[in-house]
Amino acid sequence: RMKVTLEVALDTYLQEKFYRFTKTVDASTQKKIDRVHRIVKAFASFIGSSSTNTVMSVRLADITRRQVKSWLDYEMNNNGRSGATVGRDVTFLNSIYNLAIIELNELDAALTRDSN
């Protein structure tokens, strides 16, 4: 079986959310896509000590709630971002994870709602 990575989950989310019905995206949609990429890369950089590309290959089921909560705290306390802004960012991470559970769980048995 394949291990579903953060990168695979992100690609699946973008495909389902933005590219499913169109081959081209307008400026507004591209801005949303760029934001999702920025959020995921910021989170990936936080949870890993190596390059973002390496961290994007981390198994999604291995990411813990503690890591997400630590990232939330870091974003608010060290980057001066408001709780509301960080909360909106976490919504994207939740959506990516939940879609991966629905669409990709047959590829990775460890990927369940209870796994993290």
Sequence and secondary structure as in RCSB ss.txt:
>XXXX:A:sequence
RMKVTLEVALDTYLQEKFYRFTKTVDASTQKKIDRVHRIVKAFASFIGSSSTNTVMSVRLADITRRQVKSWLDYE
MNNNGRSGATVGRDVTFLNSIYNLAIIELNELDAALTRDSN
>XXXX:A:secstr
    BHHHHHHHHHIIIIISS SS  HHHHHHHHHHHHHHHHHHHHH SS HHHHTTSBGGG  HHHHHHHHHHH
HHTS   HHHHHHHHHHHHHHHHHHHHHHTTT TT STT  
